[in-house]
Amino acid sequence: MISQSAEYALRAVVCLAEDADSRMSTTRIAAATKVPPGYLSKVLQALARGGLVASVPGRIGGFRLSRSPAEMTVLDVVNAVDPVQRITTCPLGLGAHGARLCALHRRLDEAAVAVERAFGATTIAELVGAPGPIPALCR
């Protein structure tokens, strides 16, 4: 459904949201989220470029969220690293289809729209504060 990069980005953002008032090192985030540190560094850079996390340099630096978890959606995070792929033209390049999609590709695009809506309607705060016996990130 989503790429590994998007999954890792969501794990990192949820981890940061669980303690939104502090900074966390890449090493600490990697350990908490079970994401390889090198891969995580690239994901965090993409999140920083997207304005979702800020890097605080220095010995006591690290990463923190750039905005409140209540103001950040799952879609924001996914779009920062690997947006949901929409189908806007025939993937087969069939000229006879023109700007229209066949029934198959129209349905696939409708599914992508539904995913975008669901992700856009879910905040990071909702994930962190969701009731239940299992927290957002199992430690």
C-alpha positions in Angstrom: 0.0 0.0 0.0 2.7 2.5 0.9 6.5 2.3 0.4 9.0 1.3 3.0 10.3 4.9 3.1 6.8 6.1 3.9 6.4 3.4 6.6 9.7 4.4 8.1 8.8 8.1 8.0 5.5 7.4 9.8 7.3 5.4 12.5 9.9 8.2 13.0 7.2 10.9 13.2 5.1 8.9 15.6 8.2 8.3 17.8 8.9 12.0 17.8 5.3 12.8 18.6 5.2 10.6 21.6 7.6 13.0 23.2 7.0 16.2 21.1 8.7 18.5 23.6 12.2 17.0 23.3 14.8 16.3 20.7 15.8 12.8 19.7 19.0 11.6 18.0 18.9 9.5 14.9 20.3 6.6 16.9 17.6 6.8 19.5 14.8 7.1 16.8 16.3 4.2 14.9 16.4 2.0 18.0 12.8 2.9 18.9 11.4 2.4 15.4 13.6 -0.6 14.3 14.7 1.4 11.2 18.3 1.1 10.0 20.1 4.3 11.0 21.5 5.1 7.5 18.1 4.7 5.9 16.5 6.7 8.7 18.9 9.6 8.1 17.7 9.9 4.5 14.1 9.7 5.6 14.6 12.4 8.3 16.2 14.6 5.7 13.2 14.2 3.4 10.9 15.0 6.4 13.0 18.1 7.1 12.8 19.2 3.5 9.1 18.8 3.8 9.0 21.0 6.8 7.7 18.3 9.2 10.8 17.9 11.3 13.6 20.2 12.3 17.2 19.3 12.9 18.8 20.8 15.9 22.6 20.7 15.5 25.2 20.2 18.2 26.1 17.8 21.0 22.7 17.9 22.5 20.9 18.3 19.2 18.7 15.9 17.3 15.4 16.0 15.6 12.0 17.3 16.7 8.7 17.9 15.1 8.3 21.2 13.3 4.6 21.5 14.2 2.1 20.0 16.6 1.1 16.3 16.0 -2.5 17.6 15.9 -1.7 19.7 12.9 0.2 17.0 11.0 -1.6 14.3 9.0 -0.5 10.9 7.8 -0.8 12.3 4.3 1.6 15.1 5.1 4.2 12.5 6.2 3.6 10.2 3.2 3.7 13.1 0.8 7.0 14.3 2.2 8.8 11.0 1.3 6.8 9.1 -1.3 3.4 10.4 -2.3 0.5 8.1 -3.1 0.7 7.4 -6.8 -2.4 8.6 -8.8 -3.2 7.4 -12.3 -4.0 10.3 -14.5 -3.3 8.8 -18.0 -3.4 5.3 -19.4 -0.4 3.5 -17.9 -0.2 1.4 -21.2 0.1 4.6 -23.3 -2.9 3.6 -25.4 -3.7 6.6 -27.6 -7.3 5.4 -28.1 -7.9 6.1 -24.3 -6.9 9.7 -24.7 -7.4 11.5 -21.4 -9.9 8.8 -20.1 -9.0 5.9 -18.0 -10.3 2.4 -18.6 -12.5 0.7 -16.0 -9.5 -1.0 -14.3 -7.3 2.1 -14.1 -10.2 4.3 -13.0 -10.9 1.9 -10.1 -7.2 1.8 -9.1 -7.1 5.6 -9.1 -10.3 5.7 -7.1 -8.6 3.5 -4.5 -5.6 5.9 -4.4 -8.1 8.8 -3.8 -9.7 6.9 -0.9 -6.2 6.2 0.6 -5.4 9.9 0.3 -8.6 10.9 2.0 -8.1 8.4 4.8 -4.5 9.5 5.3 -5.5 13.2 5.2 -8.2 12.7 7.8 -5.9 11.1 10.3 -3.6 13.2 12.4 -0.4 12.0 14.0 -1.9 13.0 17.4 -4.8 10.5 16.7 -2.3 7.7 16.2 -0.3 8.5 19.3 -3.4 9.0 21.4 -5.4 6.1 20.0 -7.1 4.1 22.8 -6.3 0.4 23.0 -4.0 -2.1 24.6 -1.2 -1.6 22.1 0.6 1.7 21.7 1.4 3.2 18.3 5.0 1.9 18.5 5.6 -1.3 20.3 8.8 -1.0 22.3 
